[in-house]
């Protein structure tokens, strides 16, 4: 990304083959929120991994201080294409949609996002972790990191959202979904 300080995720411990089971359900490697957003955007756009960027275009300011004429428009930088066919990408997209809207969705899980009118496709995640930080009284405490990745509208994506809420005392909180719903709603309300 065109900002300083973004880091790569921490690769899993390769010397311990027993951790491969953790990898099977997503708790082997760690990823930044930006990497997670790039992941869900790659699914949303049909398989192209695009370099994240802060600036889309540069515009002049008119004499009233308002948005003026376009000076420069930056084109997307496609880093690579996921090495799977369109059928496989469509299957993943359908799965993401069905997690939120399907008949078997869990009303307290990702499916509770269906209350949003914005045709969301997405998935929640929960990772158990241990807290080691400035609150020394908590050091070594078992905590949960709650996540959400998704995009909308599912059939013609315009926005991808990633939420990570670390250090939750249990996995029953819905703050990850609440924040995601608020972001989707704010985006689509702004478009009206």
C-alpha positions in Angstrom: 0.0 0.0 0.0 1.2 3.5 -0.6 1.5 4.2 3.2 4.5 3.5 5.5 4.3 1.0 8.2 2.2 -1.8 6.7 3.6 -5.2 7.7 3.4 -8.7 6.3 1.5 -11.3 8.3 3.4 -13.7 10.6 3.9 -17.0 8.8 3.0 -20.1 10.8 5.7 -22.1 12.5 6.9 -24.4 9.8 9.0 -26.7 12.0 5.9 -28.0 13.9 3.9 -30.2 11.6 1.2 -30.7 14.4 0.2 -27.1 13.8 -1.1 -28.0 10.3 -4.4 -28.9 12.0 -4.6 -25.3 13.2 -4.1 -24.3 9.6 -7.1 -26.4 8.5 -9.5 -24.1 10.3 -7.7 -20.8 9.9 -5.6 -20.4 13.0 -2.1 -21.1 11.7 -1.0 -17.9 10.0 -1.9 -14.3 11.0 -2.9 -11.6 8.6 -3.3 -7.8 8.8 -6.7 -6.3 8.2 -5.4 -4.9 4.9 -4.4 -8.4 3.8 -7.8 -9.8 4.8 -9.5 -7.0 2.8 -7.3 -7.8 -0.2 -8.4 -11.4 0.2 -12.1 -10.7 0.3 -11.8 -8.1 -2.6 -10.0 -10.8 -4.7 -13.1 -13.1 -4.2 -15.5 -10.2 -4.9 -13.9 -9.1 -8.1 -13.6 -12.6 -9.6 -10.0 -13.6 -8.8 -7.8 -10.6 -9.5 -5.5 -9.6 -6.6 -5.2 -5.8 -6.8 -2.6 -3.7 -5.0 -4.3 -1.7 -2.2 -4.0 2.1 -2.6 -5.1 5.1 -0.7 -5.4 7.6 -3.6 -7.8 6.8 -6.5 -7.6 10.3 -8.2 -6.3 13.8 -7.8 -8.6 16.7 -8.4 -8.3 20.5 -8.5 -10.2 22.7 -6.1 -12.5 25.2 -7.8 -12.7 28.9 -6.8 -15.5 28.1 -4.2 -13.2 25.5 -2.5 -15.2 22.6 -3.9 -14.1 19.5 -5.8 -12.8 20.6 -9.1 -11.6 19.1 -12.4 -9.9 15.7 -12.5 -6.1 16.1 -12.8 -4.9 12.5 -12.5 -6.7 9.2 -12.2 -4.7 6.2 -11.0 -5.5 2.9 -12.6 -5.8 -0.3 -10.6 -2.5 -2.4 -10.3 -3.4 -6.1 -10.8 -0.7 -8.0 -9.0 -1.8 -11.5 -10.1 -4.8 -13.7 -10.8 -5.8 -16.5 -8.4 -4.9 -19.8 -10.2 -8.5 -21.2 -10.2 -11.2 -21.2 -12.8 -14.3 -19.0 -12.9 -16.5 -21.9 -11.7 -14.5 -22.2 -8.5 -14.6 -18.5 -7.9 -18.3 -18.5 -8.4 -18.7 -21.4 -6.0 -16.8 -19.4 -3.3 -18.9 -16.3 -4.0 -22.1 -18.3 -3.7 -20.8 -19.8 -0.5 -20.1 -16.3 0.9 -23.6 -15.2 -0.1 -25.3 -18.3 1.4 -23.5 -17.8 4.7 -25.4 -14.5 5.1 -28.6 -15.4 3.2 -28.9 -19.1 2.8 -31.6 -21.2 4.4 -29.1 -23.0 6.7 -27.5 -19.8 8.0 -27.0 -19.4 11.7 -29.2 -16.6 12.9 -26.6 -15.7 15.6 -23.6 -16.2 13.3 -22.8 -14.4 10.1 -26.4 -14.8 9.0 -27.5 -12.1 11.4 -26.1 -9.6 9.0 -29.1 -10.4 6.7 -31.0 -7.6 8.5 -29.0 -5.2 6.4 -30.7 -4.3 3.1 -27.4 -4.2 1.2 -27.2 -7.8 -0.2 -24.0 -8.7 1.6 -21.8 -11.7 1.0 -19.4 -12.5 3.9 -18.0 -14.6 6.6 -17.2 -14.2 10.3 -14.3 -15.8 12.1 -13.2 -16.4 15.6 -9.7 -17.1 16.7 -8.7 -18.0 20.2 -5.6 -16.3 21.4 -3.7 -15.2 24.5 -3.4 -11.6 25.6 0.2 -10.3 26.1 0.2 -6.5 26.3 0.4 -3.4 28.4 -2.3 -4.6 30.9 0.0 -6.9 32.8 -2.7 -8.2 35.0 -4.3 -9.7 31.8 -1.1 -11.2 30.4 -1.6 -14.8 29.5 -5.4 -14.5 29.6 -7.3 -16.5 27.0 -9.1 -14.1 24.6 -11.0 -14.2 21.3 -10.3 -12.2 18.2 -13.6 -11.7 16.3 -13.4 -11.0 12.6 -15.7 -10.3 9.6 -14.9 -10.1 5.9 -17.5 -9.3 3.3 -18.5 -7.3 0.3 -21.7 -5.8 -1.2 -23.7 -5.9 -3.3 -23.0 -9.6 -3.7 -23.9 -9.6 -7.4 -22.0 -6.4 -8.4 -19.5 -5.5 -5.6 -18.7 -1.9 -4.8 -17.3 -2.2 -1.3 -15.3 -4.7 0.7 -15.3 -4.5 4.5 -12.9 -6.1 7.0 -13.4 -5.9 10.8 -11.1 -7.3 13.4 -12.0 -6.9 17.1 -9.2 -8.3 19.3 -9.0 -9.4 22.9 -12.7 -10.1 23.5 -13.4 -12.1 26.7 -15.7 -14.6 24.9 -16.9 -15.5 21.4 -20.5 -14.6 22.0 -20.2 -10.8 21.2 -21.5 -9.5 17.9 -19.4 -6.4 17.7 -17.6 -7.6 14.6 -20.9 -7.9 12.8 -22.4 -4.8 14.3 -19.4 -2.7 13.0 -19.6 -4.3 9.6 -23.3 -3.7 9.3 -22.8 0.0 10.3 -20.1 0.4 7.7 -22.1 -1.1 4.9 -25.2 0.9 5.9 -23.2 4.2 6.0 -21.7 3.5 2.6 -25.0 2.8 0.9 -26.8 5.6 2.8 -24.1 8.0 1.5 -24.9 6.9 -2.0 -28.6 7.7 -1.8 
